């Protein structure tokens, strides 16, 4: 898919996410918006998975660790035909299978998420299993920056190079805001690039909203050289709606009717 097409798809993901969050009176729209461009490029050009057969043993695996931002993943999967788009408006409602954290009951969702800091370890196990089976599928794992406070992540970050998991591709949604404030004020991760390099990962430090940079980095991540890959995607929380951008408020807040209409106008204009 062309760069122009992935930009259009990212806009559709954000508009769909906005509608879901508004009707459910839900939260976490800021973190859902920050990763929309990543999901657009991944699901348009890289992740090999058939919406008609999402449990094929030969599929690539994608694990979303920041499961509270599930709305943009649900939107992506529905727009790609994994399940009917009409079901999205049941999100967060009683009896819906679209829970407020990712659930493996949804076609295309590998794991249920809740507590942060687990998906990377699971991803490492999947990547190792593929190696031992001589399978050619990749495992992609998208984590938040705030959950890198969890020591379990660093155990796998240490182990993956030792196991030569070059089929493991980690993406950090580095929007620099976590639940209670700026990442630098909670536990400063700088320099994140140097940390990963010190742990012997191949590191791509990019603009997580630039589709050309995302595409180039993901292309290079396909190289099998015995080294696990990490993309540090520098993003903006709430990206796409000016009054939501770069503020902790939209980790929790649900838009009211006026904000909903204003956000639609902004997203459609861009």
Backbone as CSV, one residue per row, in Angstrom:
resi,resn,N_x,N_y,N_z,CA_x,CA_y,CA_z,C_x,C_y,C_z
1,UNK,0.846,-1.186,0.000,0.000,0.000,0.000,0.882,1.237,0.000
2,UNK,0.522,2.257,-0.763,1.329,3.456,-0.871,1.298,4.254,0.416
3,UNK,2.272,5.180,0.548,2.333,6.044,1.722,1.052,6.843,1.873
4,UNK,0.528,7.348,0.734,-0.708,8.128,0.766,-1.861,7.279,1.296
5,UNK,-1.907,6.021,0.881,-2.980,5.131,1.323,-2.876,4.811,2.808
6,UNK,-1.659,4.645,3.310,-1.514,4.351,4.738,-1.868,5.575,5.579
7,UNK,-1.604,6.769,5.062,-2.009,7.987,5.774,-3.531,8.060,5.860
8,UNK,-4.196,7.725,4.765,-5.668,7.698,4.765,-6.172,6.637,5.745
9,UNK,-5.527,5.490,5.773,-5.950,4.421,6.683,-5.770,4.852,8.134
10,UNK,-4.666,5.536,8.446,-4.450,6.023,9.812,-5.544,7.004,10.226
11,UNK,-5.960,7.846,9.284,-7.061,8.775,9.576,-8.342,8.002,9.870
12,UNK,-8.605,6.978,9.087,-9.804,6.154,9.307,-9.750,5.455,10.661
13,UNK,-8.556,4.999,11.053,-8.401,4.365,12.365,-8.744,5.365,13.467
14,UNK,-8.232,6.581,13.349,-8.499,7.593,14.378,-9.974,7.982,14.426
15,UNK,-10.582,8.174,13.275,-12.003,8.541,13.247,-12.866,7.431,13.848
16,UNK,-12.540,6.200,13.525,-13.291,5.060,14.051,-13.079,4.927,15.552
17,UNK,-11.834,5.110,15.992,-11.516,5.067,17.420,-12.277,6.145,18.181
18,UNK,-12.297,7.339,17.640,-13.013,8.457,18.264,-14.486,8.110,18.454
19,UNK,-15.100,7.541,17.431,-16.515,7.184,17.509,-16.752,6.139,18.598
20,UNK,-15.874,5.141,18.671,-16.011,4.096,19.682,-15.902,4.659,21.088
21,UNK,-14.866,5.473,21.313,-14.624,6.018,22.641,-15.757,6.944,23.057
22,UNK,-16.226,7.759,22.131,-17.304,8.702,22.445,-18.588,7.968,22.831
23,UNK,-18.986,6.997,22.049,-20.251,6.302,22.311,-20.175,5.417,23.554
24,UNK,-18.988,4.956,23.887,-18.829,4.113,25.082,-18.539,4.942,26.329
25,UNK,-18.328,6.257,26.148,-17.892,7.127,27.243,-16.638,6.539,27.898
26,UNK,-15.729,6.104,27.037,-14.541,5.391,27.477,-13.335,6.323,27.547
27,UNK,-12.176,5.749,27.818,-10.947,6.530,28.006,-9.827,5.991,27.119
28,UNK,-8.617,6.462,27.375,-7.385,6.014,26.711,-7.313,6.374,25.226
29,UNK,-8.017,7.424,24.828,-7.971,7.810,23.426,-6.607,8.394,23.049
30,UNK,-5.935,9.034,24.002,-4.630,9.617,23.718,-3.621,8.582,23.266
31,UNK,-3.532,7.479,23.999,-2.606,6.414,23.650,-3.046,5.611,22.442
32,UNK,-4.348,5.592,22.167,-4.844,4.926,20.959,-4.469,5.731,19.721
33,UNK,-4.578,7.057,19.816,-4.225,7.923,18.687,-2.722,7.914,18.417
34,UNK,-1.905,7.826,19.466,-0.455,7.910,19.258,0.069,6.735,18.443
35,UNK,-0.616,5.593,18.475,-0.115,4.423,17.758,-0.871,4.129,16.463
36,UNK,-1.771,5.012,16.041,-2.574,4.752,14.840,-1.717,4.653,13.582
37,UNK,-0.698,5.500,13.465,0.154,5.442,12.277,0.966,4.149,12.237
38,UNK,1.414,3.713,13.402,2.160,2.450,13.484,1.282,1.295,13.007
39,UNK,0.056,1.235,13.512,-0.860,0.163,13.121,-1.181,0.229,11.634
40,UNK,-1.350,1.431,11.107,-1.672,1.583,9.697,-0.590,0.992,8.805
41,UNK,0.657,1.343,9.070,1.762,0.841,8.246,1.960,-0.657,8.451
42,UNK,1.877,-1.107,9.709,2.051,-2.533,9.991,1.035,-3.388,9.259
43,UNK,-0.242,-3.037,9.405,-1.296,-3.887,8.855,-1.519,-3.680,7.367
44,UNK,-0.969,-2.623,6.815,-1.072,-2.416,5.376,0.045,-3.121,4.622
45,UNK,1.253,-3.138,5.203,2.418,-3.548,4.424,3.275,-4.663,5.017
46,UNK,3.077,-5.026,6.287,4.050,-5.915,6.897,3.465,-7.163,7.540
47,UNK,2.487,-7.041,8.395,2.003,-8.216,9.110,1.287,-9.159,8.153
48,UNK,1.792,-10.362,8.065,1.209,-11.373,7.170,0.167,-12.174,7.946
49,UNK,-1.079,-11.804,7.741,-2.187,-12.499,8.400,-3.430,-12.339,7.532
50,UNK,-4.169,-13.407,7.390,-5.356,-13.423,6.542,-6.601,-13.199,7.404
51,UNK,-7.343,-12.126,7.171,-8.559,-11.887,7.967,-9.550,-13.038,7.904
52,UNK,-9.506,-13.807,6.810,-10.429,-14.946,6.670,-9.910,-16.189,7.384
53,UNK,-8.636,-16.185,7.734,-8.047,-17.326,8.436,-7.026,-16.814,9.450
54,UNK,-7.502,-16.071,10.466,-6.580,-15.375,11.379,-5.806,-16.278,12.320
55,UNK,-6.125,-17.568,12.357,-5.391,-18.482,13.235,-4.470,-19.417,12.462
56,UNK,-4.184,-19.084,11.211,-3.257,-19.884,10.430,-1.914,-20.006,11.150
57,UNK,-1.350,-21.201,11.144,-0.087,-21.407,11.862,1.055,-20.618,11.226
58,UNK,0.912,-20.229,9.971,1.973,-19.507,9.269,1.863,-17.991,9.408
59,UNK,0.888,-17.499,10.161,0.681,-16.053,10.275,1.809,-15.389,11.072
60,UNK,2.029,-14.115,10.801,2.821,-13.315,11.721,1.995,-13.081,12.984
61,UNK,2.663,-12.942,14.095,1.987,-12.660,15.365,2.178,-11.186,15.736
62,UNK,1.095,-10.516,16.114,1.169,-9.153,16.637,0.567,-9.128,18.026
63,UNK,1.360,-8.681,19.008,0.892,-8.608,20.392,0.902,-7.152,20.839
64,UNK,-0.255,-6.669,21.253,-0.372,-5.323,21.799,-0.258,-5.415,23.309
65,UNK,0.834,-4.901,23.844,1.033,-4.962,25.287,0.232,-3.885,26.003
66,UNK,0.134,-2.703,25.387,-0.630,-1.605,25.998,-2.117,-1.798,25.669
67,UNK,-2.680,-2.833,26.292,-4.028,-3.275,25.957,-5.121,-2.283,26.261
68,UNK,-4.840,-1.300,27.142,-5.840,-0.278,27.450,-6.125,0.608,26.241
69,UNK,-5.214,0.617,25.256,-5.406,1.400,24.029,-5.990,0.542,22.915
70,UNK,-6.787,-0.426,23.306,-7.306,-1.437,22.374,-8.187,-0.880,21.273
71,UNK,-8.786,0.303,21.486,-9.756,0.798,20.499,-9.146,0.939,19.109
72,UNK,-7.905,1.417,19.030,-7.317,1.583,17.699,-6.960,0.244,17.063
73,UNK,-6.647,-0.758,17.884,-6.413,-2.095,17.316,-7.728,-2.702,16.853
74,UNK,-8.787,-2.600,17.669,-10.090,-3.092,17.225,-10.514,-2.405,15.926
75,UNK,-10.317,-1.088,15.856,-10.676,-0.345,14.646,-9.887,-0.860,13.445
76,UNK,-8.596,-1.059,13.630,-7.744,-1.565,12.544,-8.231,-2.914,12.049
77,UNK,-8.491,-3.823,12.976,-8.913,-5.172,12.595,-10.267,-5.163,11.883
78,UNK,-11.204,-4.366,12.387,-12.518,-4.306,11.746,-12.415,-3.702,10.355
79,UNK,-11.639,-2.632,10.214,-11.477,-1.991,8.907,-10.767,-2.906,7.915
80,UNK,-9.979,-3.840,8.417,-9.293,-4.813,7.559,-10.119,-6.072,7.324
81,UNK,-11.300,-6.156,7.924,-12.201,-7.257,7.618,-12.110,-8.460,8.528
82,UNK,-11.507,-8.309,9.716,-11.426,-9.435,10.646,-12.766,-9.721,11.315
83,UNK,-13.579,-8.701,11.486,-14.933,-8.857,12.017,-15.750,-7.648,11.549
84,UNK,-17.072,-7.710,11.617,-17.906,-6.636,11.060,-17.686,-5.287,11.747
85,UNK,-17.591,-4.230,10.942,-17.390,-2.885,11.491,-18.539,-2.473,12.399
86,UNK,-19.720,-2.978,12.120,-20.894,-2.618,12.924,-20.723,-3.008,14.394
87,UNK,-19.917,-4.023,14.643,-19.721,-4.497,16.007,-18.938,-3.497,16.853
88,UNK,-18.209,-2.597,16.209,-17.378,-1.656,16.942,-18.188,-0.785,17.902
89,UNK,-19.415,-0.468,17.540,-20.230,0.392,18.399,-20.762,-0.334,19.629
90,UNK,-20.472,-1.619,19.756,-20.807,-2.337,20.990,-19.662,-2.253,21.995
91,UNK,-18.549,-1.645,21.586,-17.374,-1.562,22.453,-17.730,-1.017,23.840
92,UNK,-17.285,-1.728,24.859,-17.479,-1.281,26.227,-18.893,-1.415,26.761
93,UNK,-19.785,-2.031,25.988,-21.169,-2.180,26.432,-21.362,-3.544,27.095
94,UNK,-22.373,-3.654,27.936,-22.682,-4.926,28.583,-22.926,-6.003,27.536
95,UNK,-22.295,-7.149,27.716,-22.497,-8.281,26.818,-21.630,-8.264,25.580
96,UNK,-20.876,-7.184,25.344,-20.029,-7.112,24.156,-18.765,-7.942,24.346
97,UNK,-18.255,-8.501,23.260,-16.959,-9.179,23.340,-15.802,-8.191,23.153
98,UNK,-16.126,-6.948,22.781,-15.103,-5.916,22.641,-14.882,-5.255,24.006
99,UNK,-14.045,-5.884,24.799,-13.793,-5.414,26.157,-12.870,-4.200,26.139
100,UNK,-12.732,-3.543,27.283,-11.969,-2.306,27.352,-10.459,-2.527,27.442
101,UNK,-10.029,-3.769,27.482,-8.653,-4.167,27.228,-8.718,-5.296,26.195
102,UNK,-7.668,-5.427,25.397,-7.696,-6.429,24.344,-8.045,-7.808,24.891
103,UNK,-8.840,-8.519,24.118,-9.229,-9.877,24.482,-9.003,-10.807,23.299
104,UNK,-8.474,-11.990,23.589,-8.178,-12.948,22.525,-9.441,-13.557,21.918
105,UNK,-10.603,-13.182,22.423,-11.857,-13.639,21.823,-12.110,-12.969,20.471
106,UNK,-11.371,-11.896,20.184,-11.549,-11.157,18.937,-10.623,-11.720,17.867
107,UNK,-11.130,-12.017,16.673,-10.261,-12.501,15.593,-9.117,-11.528,15.325
108,UNK,-7.906,-12.047,15.295,-6.741,-11.219,15.044,-6.034,-10.752,16.295
109,UNK,-6.634,-10.946,17.459,-6.002,-10.558,18.730,-5.366,-11.801,19.349
110,UNK,-4.068,-11.749,19.573,-3.329,-12.922,20.039,-3.504,-13.190,21.529
111,UNK,-3.490,-12.125,22.343,-3.546,-12.320,23.797,-4.496,-11.312,24.435
112,UNK,-5.081,-11.711,25.538,-5.814,-10.761,26.373,-4.803,-9.974,27.200
113,UNK,-5.077,-8.680,27.361,-4.142,-7.817,28.076,-4.835,-7.171,29.258
114,UNK,-4.068,-6.848,30.257,-4.571,-6.167,31.443,-3.397,-5.526,32.120
115,UNK,-2.720,-6.279,32.985,-1.487,-5.793,33.591,-0.422,-5.587,32.519
116,UNK,0.286,-4.480,32.641,1.323,-4.175,31.656,2.590,-4.970,31.919
117,UNK,3.411,-5.079,30.876,4.731,-5.665,31.045,4.852,-7.142,30.762
118,UNK,3.810,-7.748,30.172,3.841,-9.199,29.941,4.018,-9.593,28.474
119,UNK,3.537,-8.769,27.557,3.468,-9.194,26.159,4.837,-9.405,25.535
120,UNK,5.834,-8.645,25.956,7.163,-8.832,25.361,7.740,-10.195,25.725
121,UNK,7.540,-10.623,26.948,8.031,-11.954,27.336,7.319,-13.045,26.546
122,UNK,6.003,-12.889,26.366,5.249,-13.850,25.554,5.753,-13.814,24.115
123,UNK,6.011,-12.620,23.611,6.500,-12.476,22.236,7.847,-13.165,22.056
124,UNK,8.701,-13.027,23.063,9.986,-13.710,22.995,9.825,-15.216,22.937
125,UNK,8.875,-15.740,23.709,8.597,-17.173,23.668,8.089,-17.617,22.310
126,UNK,7.218,-16.816,21.711,6.709,-17.131,20.373,7.838,-17.104,19.341
127,UNK,8.691,-16.097,19.426,9.801,-16.001,18.484,10.749,-17.186,18.620
128,UNK,11.002,-17.603,19.845,11.865,-18.761,20.074,11.221,-20.030,19.525
129,UNK,9.896,-20.159,19.716,9.195,-21.325,19.179,9.311,-21.382,17.662
130,UNK,9.176,-20.221,17.013,9.307,-20.186,15.556,10.710,-20.601,15.130
131,UNK,11.717,-20.148,15.851,13.096,-20.525,15.545,13.282,-22.038,15.639
132,UNK,12.764,-22.602,16.708,12.978,-24.035,16.930,12.190,-24.903,15.953
133,UNK,11.128,-24.324,15.403,10.339,-25.042,14.392,10.777,-24.715,12.974
134,UNK,11.805,-23.877,12.844,12.275,-23.389,11.539,11.135,-22.754,10.741
135,UNK,10.238,-22.060,11.468,9.129,-21.348,10.825,9.596,-19.950,10.431
136,UNK,8.962,-19.390,9.388,9.466,-18.115,8.863,8.592,-16.915,9.234
137,UNK,7.720,-17.073,10.243,6.892,-15.931,10.625,7.587,-15.085,11.687
138,UNK,7.211,-13.802,11.703,7.758,-12.850,12.669,6.780,-12.617,13.812
139,UNK,7.321,-12.190,14.934,6.498,-11.737,16.052,6.753,-10.253,16.263
140,UNK,5.678,-9.475,16.217,5.734,-8.033,16.466,5.090,-7.761,17.824
141,UNK,5.722,-6.900,18.606,5.180,-6.543,19.918,5.220,-5.036,20.079
142,UNK,4.076,-4.439,20.384,3.981,-2.996,20.587,3.765,-2.709,22.071
143,UNK,4.703,-1.987,22.661,4.621,-1.647,24.080,4.534,-0.136,24.246
144,UNK,4.052,0.279,25.408,4.061,1.697,25.756,5.390,2.041,26.408
145,UNK,5.693,3.337,26.440,6.922,3.745,27.120,6.789,3.588,28.641
146,UNK,5.623,3.923,29.180,5.433,3.835,30.622,5.611,2.432,31.163
147,UNK,5.220,1.428,30.378,5.335,0.070,30.897,6.767,-0.441,30.866
148,UNK,7.680,0.323,30.284,9.087,-0.052,30.392,9.608,0.155,31.809
149,UNK,8.768,0.690,32.687,9.075,0.695,34.130,9.061,-0.729,34.688
150,UNK,8.407,-1.644,33.990,8.266,-3.032,34.459,9.546,-3.820,34.186
151,UNK,10.098,-4.423,35.229,11.326,-5.187,35.081,11.212,-6.387,34.167
152,UNK,10.003,-6.951,34.043,9.825,-8.130,33.185,10.221,-7.838,31.740
153,UNK,10.002,-6.600,31.294,10.418,-6.250,29.934,11.932,-6.359,29.779
154,UNK,12.637,-5.866,30.774,14.096,-5.836,30.657,14.713,-7.222,30.758
155,UNK,14.020,-8.153,31.382,14.500,-9.531,31.365,14.506,-10.083,29.941
156,UNK,13.427,-9.817,29.172,13.397,-10.298,27.793,14.310,-9.467,26.895
157,UNK,14.434,-8.175,27.203,15.357,-7.348,26.428,16.791,-7.872,26.589
158,UNK,17.111,-8.385,27.762,18.424,-8.986,28.001,18.560,-10.350,27.337
159,UNK,17.478,-11.139,27.355,17.538,-12.518,26.873,17.484,-12.640,25.349
160,UNK,16.702,-11.798,24.687,16.459,-11.954,23.247,17.735,-11.965,22.405
161,UNK,18.708,-11.076,22.665,19.946,-11.161,21.877,20.719,-12.451,22.130
162,UNK,20.674,-12.938,23.369,21.372,-14.191,23.686,20.789,-15.346,22.874
163,UNK,19.469,-15.314,22.653,18.786,-16.363,21.887,18.760,-16.079,20.389
164,UNK,19.350,-14.950,19.990,19.439,-14.564,18.569,18.049,-14.481,17.919
165,UNK,17.121,-13.816,18.621,15.735,-13.739,18.139,15.574,-12.602,17.122
166,UNK,16.130,-12.824,15.936,16.036,-11.808,14.882,14.663,-11.793,14.206
167,UNK,13.775,-12.679,14.650,12.391,-12.684,14.174,11.460,-11.979,15.159
168,UNK,12.053,-11.310,16.154,11.303,-10.538,17.148,11.487,-9.053,16.852
169,UNK,10.380,-8.359,16.643,10.405,-6.928,16.331,9.585,-6.200,17.383
170,UNK,10.280,-5.459,18.216,9.647,-4.687,19.282,9.442,-3.250,18.813
171,UNK,8.270,-2.698,19.091,7.978,-1.299,18.776,7.574,-0.605,20.063
172,UNK,8.259,0.492,20.391,7.932,1.285,21.572,7.146,2.514,21.122
173,UNK,5.906,2.624,21.608,5.115,3.831,21.362,5.583,4.883,22.365
174,UNK,6.572,5.661,21.953,7.267,6.578,22.859,6.599,7.956,22.814
175,UNK,5.378,8.019,23.410,4.666,9.302,23.421,5.011,10.152,24.649
176,UNK,5.824,9.592,25.530,6.457,10.330,26.635,5.499,10.794,27.728
177,UNK,4.276,10.227,27.722,3.328,10.484,28.809,2.761,9.155,29.279
178,UNK,2.758,8.916,30.580,2.127,7.730,31.123,1.009,8.147,32.056
179,UNK,0.469,7.220,32.811,-0.808,7.467,33.481,-0.817,8.672,34.410
180,UNK,0.295,8.950,35.062,0.297,10.004,36.079,1.145,11.214,35.716
181,UNK,1.701,11.244,34.518,2.495,12.405,34.144,3.498,12.087,33.055
182,UNK,4.446,12.987,32.866,5.500,12.815,31.871,6.406,11.646,32.275
183,UNK,6.784,10.846,31.299,7.664,9.711,31.568,8.951,10.169,32.242
184,UNK,9.512,11.285,31.777,10.787,11.759,32.344,10.671,12.117,33.818
185,UNK,9.442,12.433,34.270,9.247,12.812,35.671,8.885,11.626,36.551
186,UNK,8.466,10.518,35.932,8.098,9.317,36.701,9.328,8.412,36.834
187,UNK,9.764,7.845,35.721,11.061,7.156,35.648,11.652,7.512,34.287
188,UNK,12.666,8.322,34.288,13.256,8.824,33.051,13.903,7.687,32.253
189,UNK,13.509,7.530,30.995,14.031,6.459,30.151,15.204,6.895,29.276
190,UNK,15.504,8.181,29.252,16.601,8.659,28.394,17.938,8.107,28.877
191,UNK,18.829,7.775,27.955,18.576,7.656,26.534,18.112,6.234,26.231
192,UNK,16.869,6.128,25.736,16.309,4.811,25.473,17.091,4.093,24.376
193,UNK,17.508,4.833,23.379,18.288,4.234,22.294,19.580,3.612,22.838
194,UNK,20.285,4.346,23.678,21.543,3.834,24.216,21.314,2.625,25.109
195,UNK,20.198,2.611,25.820,19.888,1.457,26.666,19.742,0.197,25.820
196,UNK,18.948,0.288,24.742,18.757,-0.886,23.887,20.055,-1.287,23.199
197,UNK,20.839,-0.316,22.771,22.124,-0.639,22.150,23.036,-1.363,23.130
198,UNK,22.992,-0.936,24.397,23.808,-1.591,25.418,23.368,-3.028,25.666
199,UNK,22.081,-3.306,25.400,21.553,-4.665,25.553,21.674,-5.467,24.261
200,UNK,22.386,-4.908,23.258,22.725,-5.605,22.011,21.538,-5.812,21.068
201,UNK,20.637,-4.837,21.039,19.558,-4.821,20.060,19.945,-3.927,18.885
202,UNK,19.347,-4.217,17.725,19.456,-3.304,16.592,18.346,-2.266,16.741
203,UNK,18.707,-0.992,16.766,17.781,0.065,17.162,17.491,1.011,15.998
204,UNK,16.209,1.320,15.826,15.764,2.314,14.852,14.991,3.385,15.627
205,UNK,15.530,4.568,15.684,14.955,5.680,16.454,14.315,6.641,15.453
206,UNK,12.970,6.658,15.384,12.297,7.333,14.277,11.126,8.194,14.752
207,UNK,10.577,8.955,13.817,9.323,9.675,14.005,8.189,8.671,13.790
208,UNK,7.466,8.365,14.846,6.423,7.343,14.766,5.168,7.768,14.038
209,UNK,5.131,9.000,13.535,4.010,9.455,12.719,4.405,9.637,11.255
210,UNK,5.669,9.425,10.954,6.167,9.558,9.586,6.120,8.186,8.912
211,UNK,5.243,8.037,7.935,5.014,6.724,7.340,6.211,6.236,6.534
212,UNK,6.975,7.147,5.953,8.177,6.738,5.233,9.216,6.179,6.203
213,UNK,9.385,6.836,7.341,10.344,6.341,8.331,9.883,5.021,8.931
214,UNK,8.595,4.898,9.207,8.066,3.629,9.721,8.297,2.503,8.715
215,UNK,8.005,2.774,7.447,8.163,1.757,6.410,9.622,1.347,6.258
216,UNK,10.514,2.326,6.250,11.940,2.029,6.104,12.450,1.196,7.266
217,UNK,12.082,1.576,8.485,12.544,0.831,9.661,12.009,-0.596,9.654
218,UNK,10.721,-0.748,9.343,10.132,-2.090,9.326,10.718,-2.938,8.208
219,UNK,11.056,-2.320,7.088,11.746,-3.041,6.013,13.067,-3.600,6.513
220,UNK,13.830,-2.767,7.200,15.138,-3.193,7.688,15.019,-4.244,8.785
221,UNK,13.891,-4.241,9.478,13.665,-5.236,10.534,13.437,-6.638,9.990
222,UNK,13.230,-6.760,8.689,13.020,-8.086,8.104,14.324,-8.859,7.933
223,UNK,15.460,-8.176,8.083,16.768,-8.803,7.914,17.030,-9.821,9.026
224,UNK,17.416,-11.007,8.624,17.723,-12.066,9.594,19.237,-12.111,9.803
225,UNK,19.691,-11.417,10.849,21.122,-11.300,11.117,21.487,-11.738,12.533
226,UNK,20.541,-12.436,13.187,20.807,-12.928,14.532,20.594,-11.908,15.635
227,UNK,20.054,-10.740,15.282,19.899,-9.657,16.259,18.426,-9.240,16.343
228,UNK,17.826,-9.188,17.548,16.452,-8.681,17.670,16.411,-7.190,17.342
229,UNK,15.246,-6.735,16.890,15.089,-5.358,16.418,14.120,-4.593,17.321
230,UNK,14.415,-3.317,17.529,13.486,-2.452,18.244,13.341,-1.145,17.488
231,UNK,12.096,-0.729,17.303,11.785,0.568,16.714,11.310,1.472,17.842
232,UNK,12.068,2.504,18.129,11.633,3.526,19.085,10.853,4.556,18.276
233,UNK,9.536,4.472,18.362,8.661,5.338,17.572,8.296,6.553,18.413
234,UNK,8.949,7.673,18.153,8.665,8.905,18.879,7.327,9.457,18.414
235,UNK,6.356,9.460,19.312,4.989,9.825,18.960,4.465,10.921,19.879
236,UNK,3.253,11.375,19.584,2.580,12.394,20.374,1.268,11.819,20.886
237,UNK,1.097,11.839,22.183,-0.163,11.361,22.762,-1.309,12.214,22.229
238,UNK,-2.385,11.572,21.767,-3.524,12.304,21.229,-3.315,12.836,19.828
239,UNK,-2.314,12.330,19.111,-1.948,12.835,17.793,-3.155,12.930,16.855
240,UNK,-3.304,14.105,16.240,-4.350,14.307,15.250,-5.434,15.268,15.680
241,UNK,-5.555,15.473,16.995,-6.559,16.406,17.525,-5.827,17.365,18.454
242,UNK,-5.786,18.630,18.093,-4.904,19.590,18.758,-5.135,19.676,20.261
243,UNK,-6.403,19.667,20.699,-6.642,19.837,22.130,-6.393,18.561,22.937
244,UNK,-6.146,17.451,22.241,-5.809,16.209,22.927,-4.307,15.962,22.976
245,UNK,-3.560,16.654,22.140,-2.153,16.321,21.959,-1.290,16.688,23.161
246,UNK,-0.406,15.745,23.518,0.656,15.952,24.487,0.143,16.403,25.856
247,UNK,-0.942,15.784,26.300,-1.455,16.095,27.638,-1.942,14.820,28.315
248,UNK,-1.635,14.703,29.612,-2.000,13.501,30.361,-3.513,13.373,30.519
249,UNK,-4.242,14.473,30.413,-5.698,14.462,30.601,-6.380,13.425,29.717
250,UNK,-5.878,13.286,28.474,-6.545,12.376,27.529,-6.074,10.933,27.653
251,UNK,-5.344,10.658,28.725,-5.140,9.253,29.094,-6.440,8.698,29.678
252,UNK,-7.227,9.585,30.277,-8.431,9.165,30.996,-9.739,9.730,30.432
253,UNK,-9.702,10.937,29.907,-10.915,11.678,29.606,-11.639,11.138,28.376
254,UNK,-12.968,11.213,28.417,-13.807,10.892,27.260,-14.339,12.203,26.689
255,UNK,-14.354,12.368,25.371,-14.831,13.634,24.799,-16.326,13.832,25.002
256,UNK,-16.699,15.073,25.312,-18.123,15.394,25.347,-18.602,15.663,23.917
257,UNK,-19.867,16.015,23.756,-20.423,16.145,22.407,-19.702,17.215,21.586
258,UNK,-19.422,18.362,22.195,-18.742,19.431,21.464,-17.317,19.035,21.099
259,UNK,-16.621,18.387,22.020,-15.258,17.933,21.734,-15.253,16.849,20.662
260,UNK,-16.236,15.982,20.706,-16.383,14.927,19.694,-16.535,15.539,18.299
261,UNK,-17.407,16.528,18.177,-17.632,17.169,16.872,-16.396,17.937,16.412
262,UNK,-15.749,18.615,17.342,-14.533,19.354,17.005,-13.423,18.409,16.551
263,UNK,-13.310,17.272,17.243,-12.271,16.298,16.888,-12.525,15.717,15.502
264,UNK,-13.766,15.440,15.176,-14.103,14.935,13.833,-13.657,15.925,12.777
265,UNK,-13.966,17.204,12.982,-13.588,18.242,12.011,-12.084,18.295,11.821
266,UNK,-11.343,18.229,12.908,-9.888,18.283,12.816,-9.323,17.062,12.076
267,UNK,-9.813,15.900,12.424,-9.315,14.684,11.794,-9.643,14.633,10.309
268,UNK,-10.830,15.054,9.960,-11.233,15.020,8.549,-10.484,16.052,7.725
269,UNK,-10.062,17.148,8.372,-9.359,18.221,7.673,-7.908,17.832,7.367
270,UNK,-7.318,17.039,8.237,-5.896,16.688,8.086,-5.681,15.617,7.031
